[in-house]
Every structure is written in structure tokens, then in C-alpha cells.
Amino acid sequence: MGIYSPEPRFSIREKKILQLLGKLLVETSAAGTKSNLPHDRLALSDDEADELSFLISQLLENREFLEKVQLTDELFAKDPNEKLAREIFLRGRKNFGHTRAMATIQWSDFQIRIGRFLNVSRGTSASVMPFDHFAEMERRLFHKLGLANPVVELLCNRIAAGQEVLESLQAEKTSSRRGQTQRFLKRLRQRSVSGIPMARANLEILAIVIADSTVYWTTRDWTATGTMSVAVATALQHRRR
């Protein structure tokens, strides 16, 4: 199956936070950067810390963004609420401008693409998205968003490291925790305020979550890719703790 070019939709808020994260990640990956900190840590300037904290606070107050991550957390939860997840999915599509016609098929196809089978109708021709296909979609999205090549490689490597995690989530060997993405954002906001050096991995995970939030609802496969990516990113973050 071919890959349609991503058509991300994002506000000034998402644009600013991706620009800031891109700048910070380029700095941490630059050869010869002088710092007394470990290579995987970065001390933010006061202005950078203030901006990051402010932008994360805005995300945590944005219902549309929170529903996207809630959908992901719900789908991969130990005891998923299929009715709630379905309603978030269909409401998000409707608000984006899609029709609710054939809602049962749309919902079934989406579940199959992400490898979760909560309530799938018969007769669908969809199949689970292969990991290589998913990873290539991620790469195209990061480039489309204008991220620098070194940053794209960092994020793609982070995604590649999550293959086992995603397969475990799909097989229900592990599960996500409701609200884990929001808790991750709140911890990052607190760290930026306190002046604690930031882990590069956390900045990469945040960049992935923000980047993929821009393609939810655009098409079935881009919504599936965004959902899978946020699940992988937050699961990797939880393992790091």
C-alpha cells in the first residue's frame, strides 16, 4: 500500500514548540558541543525553559490535543473503554470535516490498522500496518514538518527502538496507563521550571508526540500512524522512569 503525503494541521503553538525542540535537539546532537553535562542531558537557558513551560501549559489546556492522547491511552489500556474510544475517534473526524457515514466500518478499519481489535465488524479489507510502513510514514511526517535532518534521524531512531514495545502493546502483553501522556507533559513542565537539566530522550519523545498530533483525523492511515507513534513514545518514556 502506498503512502499519501502527510498534510499536518497545527496551530502557532505546535509550530513554536516543534521549532524550540528542533533547536534544542540539534544542539545536543552537534559534534563538539562544549558542556560539563552528560551527552544525553541539556541545560535550558532561562528563556528556553520559560518558553517550553508556557507551551506545554497551553497543550495541557487544549481539549482537542488532550482527546487525541486520550484516544491512544484508551485504545492500549489494560481494560479499554471501547465506547469512549469510538466516540472520541468519530467526534474528532466529524470536527475535522469528515462524515459519520459508515462509522462502523471506519472504526473497524482504524482498529485493524493499529493492531487493536476491540470491536471489529466483519467484511473489512483492512490489515495491520507493518512496522516498516509505519516507520517510513513517520520519517515522511518529520521531513514534512521541516525538522532538520539530524533531528529527523534522532526521532526515527527513537521510533525504531520502539518496535518491540508496539508489538507488545498490540499483543496485549503490556498496556498503557490512562493519562500517562498528560503526566509526562506535567513532569516535563515542572523540570523546565525547576531548572533541572533535560534528558534528550524526553525531548525526542515530546517532539514525536507533538509532531504526530498534527495528523490525527486527516486520513485513516495518518490517524493510525499518529496513534501508534504516541503509544510507542509514551511507553518508551514510561520504561525510562
MIMARKOL-939424 format. One line per 4 residues: for each residue x, y, z of C-alpha. Coordinates in nm, 3 decimals. Example, Ala and Ser with C-alpha at 12.3 -4.5 7.8 and 13.67 -1.06 7.14 Angstrom:
<recs>
1.230/-0.450/0.780 ~ 1.367/-0.106/0.714
</recs>
This chain:
<recs>
0.000/0.000/0.000 ~ 0.131/0.342/-0.096 ~ 0.188/0.631/0.142 ~ -0.006/0.951/0.094
0.191/1.268/0.162 ~ 0.107/1.394/0.512 ~ -0.098/1.711/0.543 ~ -0.034/1.814/0.904
-0.253/2.076/1.062 ~ -0.109/2.266/1.352 ~ -0.152/2.591/1.538 ~ 0.111/2.852/1.614
0.152/2.675/1.949 ~ 0.254/2.343/1.792 ~ 0.474/2.522/1.541 ~ 0.658/2.708/1.816
0.715/2.404/2.033 ~ 0.845/2.199/1.739 ~ 1.081/2.483/1.645 ~ 1.211/2.502/2.002
1.254/2.125/2.032 ~ 1.424/2.110/1.692 ~ 1.670/2.378/1.803 ~ 1.744/2.204/2.133
1.787/1.861/1.974 ~ 2.022/1.998/1.710 ~ 2.231/2.148/1.989 ~ 2.252/1.817/2.178
2.345/1.621/1.865 ~ 2.603/1.869/1.736 ~ 2.955/1.733/1.744 ~ 3.194/1.923/1.961
2.930/2.090/2.178 ~ 3.106/2.206/2.495 ~ 2.925/2.114/2.813 ~ 3.002/1.965/3.152
2.677/1.767/3.134 ~ 2.649/1.410/3.007 ~ 2.592/1.395/2.631 ~ 2.228/1.292/2.680
2.145/1.592/2.900 ~ 2.076/1.954/2.818 ~ 2.056/2.259/3.041 ~ 1.798/2.503/2.906
1.853/2.876/2.923 ~ 1.603/3.071/3.134 ~ 1.425/3.190/2.820 ~ 1.410/2.839/2.671
1.282/2.693/2.998 ~ 1.014/2.962/3.029 ~ 0.902/2.914/2.670 ~ 0.890/2.534/2.698
0.694/2.552/3.023 ~ 0.447/2.801/2.873 ~ 0.391/2.597/2.557 ~ 0.341/2.272/2.750
0.091/2.451/2.976 ~ -0.103/2.555/2.667 ~ -0.110/2.196/2.542 ~ -0.244/2.074/2.875
-0.533/2.322/2.843 ~ -0.620/2.227/2.485 ~ -0.915/1.987/2.470 ~ -0.852/1.880/2.111
-0.493/1.777/2.187 ~ -0.591/1.603/2.510 ~ -0.859/1.398/2.333 ~ -0.601/1.275/2.082
-0.372/1.142/2.352 ~ -0.672/1.013/2.549 ~ -0.773/0.807/2.246 ~ -0.429/0.649/2.234
-0.416/0.579/2.607 ~ -0.765/0.427/2.598 ~ -0.703/0.203/2.298 ~ -0.394/0.045/2.452
-0.519/0.035/2.812 ~ -0.542/-0.294/3.000 ~ -0.923/-0.267/3.011 ~ -1.008/-0.030/2.723
-1.339/0.154/2.714 ~ -1.429/0.081/2.351 ~ -1.737/0.301/2.359 ~ -1.539/0.605/2.479
-1.255/0.545/2.232 ~ -1.500/0.508/1.943 ~ -1.678/0.830/2.033 ~ -1.351/1.026/2.054
-1.248/0.885/1.716 ~ -1.576/0.968/1.543 ~ -1.605/1.311/1.708 ~ -1.252/1.401/1.606
-1.323/1.301/1.245 ~ -1.651/1.494/1.243 ~ -1.492/1.810/1.385 ~ -1.225/1.781/1.117
-1.494/1.775/0.848 ~ -1.538/1.404/0.776 ~ -1.882/1.244/0.756 ~ -2.002/0.988/1.010
-2.138/0.773/0.726 ~ -2.023/0.411/0.752 ~ -1.895/0.484/1.102 ~ -1.880/0.115/1.197
-1.654/0.033/0.901 ~ -1.435/0.338/0.962 ~ -1.389/0.243/1.326 ~ -1.318/-0.120/1.243
-1.063/-0.038/0.973 ~ -0.883/0.202/1.206 ~ -0.859/-0.057/1.485 ~ -0.718/-0.314/1.246
-0.456/-0.074/1.109 ~ -0.320/-0.005/1.459 ~ -0.331/-0.371/1.556 ~ -0.605/-0.347/1.821
-0.928/-0.545/1.790 ~ -1.178/-0.414/2.044 ~ -1.492/-0.436/1.832 ~ -1.428/-0.513/1.465
-1.708/-0.571/1.214 ~ -1.693/-0.840/0.950 ~ -1.627/-0.769/0.586 ~ -1.343/-0.522/0.625
-1.047/-0.550/0.389 ~ -0.803/-0.361/0.615 ~ -0.488/-0.524/0.751 ~ -0.248/-0.441/1.034
0.004/-0.176/0.933 ~ 0.354/-0.331/0.904 ~ 0.612/-0.170/1.128 ~ 0.839/-0.074/0.836
0.548/0.103/0.667 ~ 0.468/0.285/0.992 ~ 0.832/0.391/1.039 ~ 0.851/0.526/0.684
0.534/0.729/0.740 ~ 0.694/0.878/1.049 ~ 1.006/0.975/0.856 ~ 0.796/1.148/0.589
0.599/1.337/0.852 ~ 0.911/1.466/1.029 ~ 1.051/1.589/0.698 ~ 0.717/1.748/0.605
0.721/1.941/0.931 ~ 1.056/2.093/0.833 ~ 1.267/1.933/1.105 ~ 1.642/1.933/1.040
1.793/1.608/0.912 ~ 1.984/1.534/1.236 ~ 1.660/1.574/1.431 ~ 1.470/1.352/1.188
1.731/1.080/1.238 ~ 1.711/1.110/1.617 ~ 1.333/1.076/1.613 ~ 1.337/0.790/1.362
1.591/0.604/1.575 ~ 1.364/0.653/1.875 ~ 1.070/0.511/1.678 ~ 1.281/0.215/1.558
1.372/0.139/1.918 ~ 1.002/0.106/1.994 ~ 0.918/-0.182/1.760 ~ 0.921/-0.440/2.038
0.716/-0.206/2.259 ~ 0.450/-0.158/1.991 ~ 0.427/-0.528/1.917 ~ 0.390/-0.598/2.289
0.108/-0.341/2.315 ~ -0.065/-0.488/2.012 ~ -0.038/-0.840/2.154 ~ -0.171/-0.710/2.489
0.139/-0.834/2.670 ~ 0.176/-0.483/2.808 ~ -0.065/-0.192/2.828 ~ -0.068/0.184/2.856
-0.190/0.371/3.161 ~ -0.472/0.618/3.132 ~ -0.345/0.975/3.149 ~ 0.021/0.875/3.115
0.088/1.125/2.835 ~ -0.058/1.411/3.039 ~ 0.151/1.309/3.338 ~ 0.462/1.300/3.120
0.391/1.655/2.997 ~ 0.335/1.780/3.351 ~ 0.667/1.631/3.465 ~ 0.849/1.800/3.176
0.686/2.131/3.257 ~ 0.794/2.101/3.620 ~ 1.152/2.013/3.519 ~ 1.174/2.312/3.287
1.053/2.542/3.566 ~ 1.292/2.394/3.824 ~ 1.596/2.429/3.601 ~ 1.681/2.057/3.611
1.881/1.952/3.301 ~ 1.655/1.784/3.048 ~ 1.711/1.432/2.917 ~ 1.749/1.434/2.539
1.528/1.126/2.519 ~ 1.241/1.315/2.683 ~ 1.276/1.599/2.434 ~ 1.268/1.345/2.150
0.956/1.180/2.291 ~ 0.786/1.517/2.331 ~ 0.873/1.609/1.971 ~ 0.723/1.281/1.847
0.400/1.332/2.041 ~ 0.360/1.689/1.913 ~ 0.452/1.601/1.554 ~ 0.209/1.311/1.535
-0.074/1.507/1.697 ~ -0.079/1.721/1.380 ~ -0.201/1.437/1.154 ~ -0.485/1.288/1.359
-0.814/1.280/1.164 ~ -0.654/1.377/0.830 ~ -0.680/1.024/0.683 ~ -0.733/0.677/0.827
-0.368/0.576/0.794 ~ -0.227/0.904/0.922 ~ -0.458/0.884/1.224 ~ -0.341/0.526/1.276
0.023/0.630/1.244 ~ -0.022/0.914/1.492 ~ -0.196/0.685/1.740 ~ 0.071/0.414/1.715
0.351/0.668/1.744 ~ 0.213/0.836/2.056 ~ 0.161/0.492/2.210 ~ 0.523/0.394/2.137
0.667/0.727/2.256 ~ 0.482/0.734/2.588 ~ 0.551/0.364/2.651 ~ 0.923/0.423/2.595
0.912/0.716/2.834 ~ 0.741/0.505/3.098 ~ 1.014/0.239/3.066 ~ 1.280/0.503/3.123
1.146/0.603/3.463
</recs>
